[in-house]
Amino acid sequence: MTAVSSDAPTDLTGLAGRATSTRADTRETHQRLIDAVQAWVATHGAPPERLADIAAMADVSTATAYRHFASHDDAIQAFVLQLPIRAVERFTESGGTTDDPVESFARWNRAWVDACVEHGELAVHLRSPIGFLQRRDEHDPVIEYACAQIEPLLEQLDGDTTMMLFMWNVTSDPREVLDLQRLGWSPDAIADFVTRAVLATPPATGAPTA
């Protein structure tokens, strides 16, 4: 089994962009545009502000870019989506879920940390100023996809699922994962820390009173 929810989208590239084609050349162009976002961020240290900039980096016309993405924000979103997609791939490669909920969650965290190591360096430049839970509630496609993977695992554990999800996001943020890696932590150690931190999440007590 894997952690992919039955409610999770199946057309992943369609989460950010226009409807995809089965034609190989069209899919190749779509991926080139996503790769161009990565190249732009690597060069400028900031996200592109126009779809024309992404098109130029991909060496395609702006009109072609608009056939794939409605805006530069859609192209950026497609790039950011590569991280959770890669985490799902690595989780599946590890064997996915088991009969032990804690072991399943630990496997997911290792897959996520590995994906952060692969893709997080550039993704940190594209972080949203809006909180994780708010973006989930507002159905942000990337966050909704990520939550479709992690929430079923959390629901098998003892505790408040929402608060555990909050703690998971805090401790597994790509910025924090890479920060610990720079301190010399191994991916296994980082994933174990995330697992133990989430399992120790205290119950919600409500908003503080004045």
N, C-alpha and C positions, 0 to 999 in steps of 0.2 A: 504494500500500500504506500501511498504518498500523502503529503499534507494538503494537496490541492483540493479545495472545497468544491463541491458540486455546483456551487453558485459562482465560482470563479470564472471570469471570461475565458473563452477558448481561443478567440482571435486576438492574440496579445498585441500584434502590431497595430491592430485596429483601435486599441485603447487610446492611441495618440496619433491622429492622422486620418486620412481618408480611407475608404474601403480598399483593401489590398487586392492584388491581382495574382492569378496563378502563373502568369508569365514570368519566366526566370529573369529576363532583362528588367522588367518592372520592379521585381523584388530586389534586384541588385542595385538599382538606382535608389530605392527606398533606403536600403542599408547604407549606401554611400552618403546620403544626406544625414543619417544618424551619426555616421562616423565623422562627418564634417563638423557636427556640433562638438564632438570630442576634440577634434583638431583645433577648432576655434578657441575652446576653453583652454587647451594646453598652450596655445600661442599667446592669448590675451589675458588669461587668468580671470576671465569674466564671461558670462553668457553672451551670445550674439543678440543684437537688438533688432535685426531685420532678417527676414527670410532670404532676402537677396544676398546677404553676407554668407549665409549657409550655402546657398546655391553656388556662389562663386568659389567657396572653399571646396565644394564637391565637384566643381568644373561641369556644372549643368546650368541650363537657363533658369531664370527666375520663374518663368511660366511652367517649366517642368516641375520645379519645387512645389509650386502651388497645386499641381495635380496630385501631390502626395500629402501635403500638409496645408491646413487652412491658414496657419500663422507660424511665426517663429516659435511661439510658446508651445505649439503642438509638437514641433520638431524637438524642442528641448525636453518635453515630457517623454517623448519616445526614447530619447537617450537615457534619461533618468530611469526609465522602466527596465533598462538592461540589467541593473543591479538585482532587483528582486527576481527577474526571470532567471538570471544565472544562479541565484540562491536556490530556486526550485530545482534547477537542473542538478546542482551538486547534492541537494537533499535526496533526490531520486537516485542518483548514483550511489549514495551511501546506504541505500536500502529502504529509505522512507520511514514510515511509522512502524512501531513495534507494539507488542502487547504491554509494554511498560511505558506509561505516559511521560515519565521523567526522562527516560532514555530517548524517546521520540523527540521531546523538546530539546534535549542536549544535542541530538543530531542536527536538528534544524539550526541551532545556534552556531554550530561549527560550519554548516553550509553557508549561513549568512556571513559569518566572519570571513570565510574564504572569499566570498563574492565581494565583500568590502575591500579586501586586500587587492583584488583584481581590478575593481571598478571605482572604488570609493575616492581615490585621490582627486579625480576630476569632478566627481559628483558633488563633492563638498562645496564647490563654487556655485552650485545651483540649488542650494537649500532654500526652502520657502520660509518667509517670516511668520507664517501662520502655524499655530500649534498642531501637533500630530492628531490629537483626538478631534479637534475642530475640522481638520481636513478630512478625516474619516467620516464625520457626521455630514459633511457637505459633499460627500461622494467624489472626492478627488480620485481620478482613475488609478493613479500609481499607488496611493495609500490604500484604496479599496482593494486593489489586487494583492498588496502585501498582507493586509489584514485577513483576506480570505485564506491565506496560507497559515498564518500564525494563530488566529483566534481558535480554530478547531483544536489545536494542540493545547492551548491554555485552558480551554473548557474542560479538558480531561484532568486538570490539576486541581488541587484544593486551593481555594482562594477566590478573590474578587477578580473576575476576568478583565474588567475595564482597568482596574488599577495595575494588574500584572502587565497588561498591554502597554500602559503608560510607562511602567518601569522598564519593560523590554525596550521601548523606543529610546528612553534616556540612556540606557547602558549599551545599546547596540548601534547608536548613531554612528555612521561611517567616520565622522570626525573623531569621535572618542575611540573607536576601534583603531584607527590609524595612529592616534596619539599614544595609545598603549603599545602599539607595535614599535613606535619610535623609541619607547622606553626599554625595549628589549623583550617585551612579552611575546610569546609564541601564539599562533592562532588557537591552539588547544587551550592555553591558559586564559586567553581572552574569552573564548566561548564558554569555558567553565565558570568564569567570573559572571558572565551574563546569566547563565543558568541559575547559579546560586543566588544572585541578587534578585532575580524575578521570583524564585521560590520563597524568598524571605520577605516578599512585599507585604507590608502591614495592611490590614483591612481599611477601607475607606471610612472616615469618621464624619464626613460631611464638610461643608464649607466652614471655616473658622468664624466665630461670632465676635463681635466688637466688645 
